[in-house]
């Protein structure tokens, strides 16, 4: 439980909170689930601290979760210790992001230092 005056935790419970402007480790977790529990499994995964988004998808995988944590080591807690143990999860594959390329990120990068 958060102390008075503090917001909800933003990373894994035992990890340091992610602070604005700090480095964030992002991982994409591809998940195969029991087909009869896809919605319930997605909801349980989305409740895990350190998981920012969960998508149901078409193709070989049933769900894709995005994990965002403060330290690389925190991924073990979020993915191996919690996500992979959610009822209905049959198999996972994790891809760790090196760098983000998005219009939002590019706009923010080019805006640095050019305020008038």
C-alpha positions, 0 to 999 in steps of 0.5 A: 500500500502506498504511503499517504501523499504518494500515488500508486506504485508504477513498477514491480512492488519490490523494484524502484518506482519508475520516475518521469525522465528516467530510463525505462526497460521495455519488453514485449511478451508474446503469450499463448493461452488456454483459448477458453480463458483469453479475456480472464487471463488478459485481465489478470496479466494487466493487473500485474505491477510492471505490465502497462498494456495487454492486447488480444491479437490475431495469429500465432499468439493470443496476447501481447503484453508490454512490460515497462520496468526501471531495471532489467533485473525487474523483468524476471520478477514481472515475467517469470515470477508473476506473468508466466504463473497466471492461470491460462498462460501456456507459453511465453516468448519475450522480446526486449526493446533496444530503442523506440522509434515513434513519431511521438518520440521523434517529435519530443527529441527534436523539440528539446532545446528549441523552445522560443 
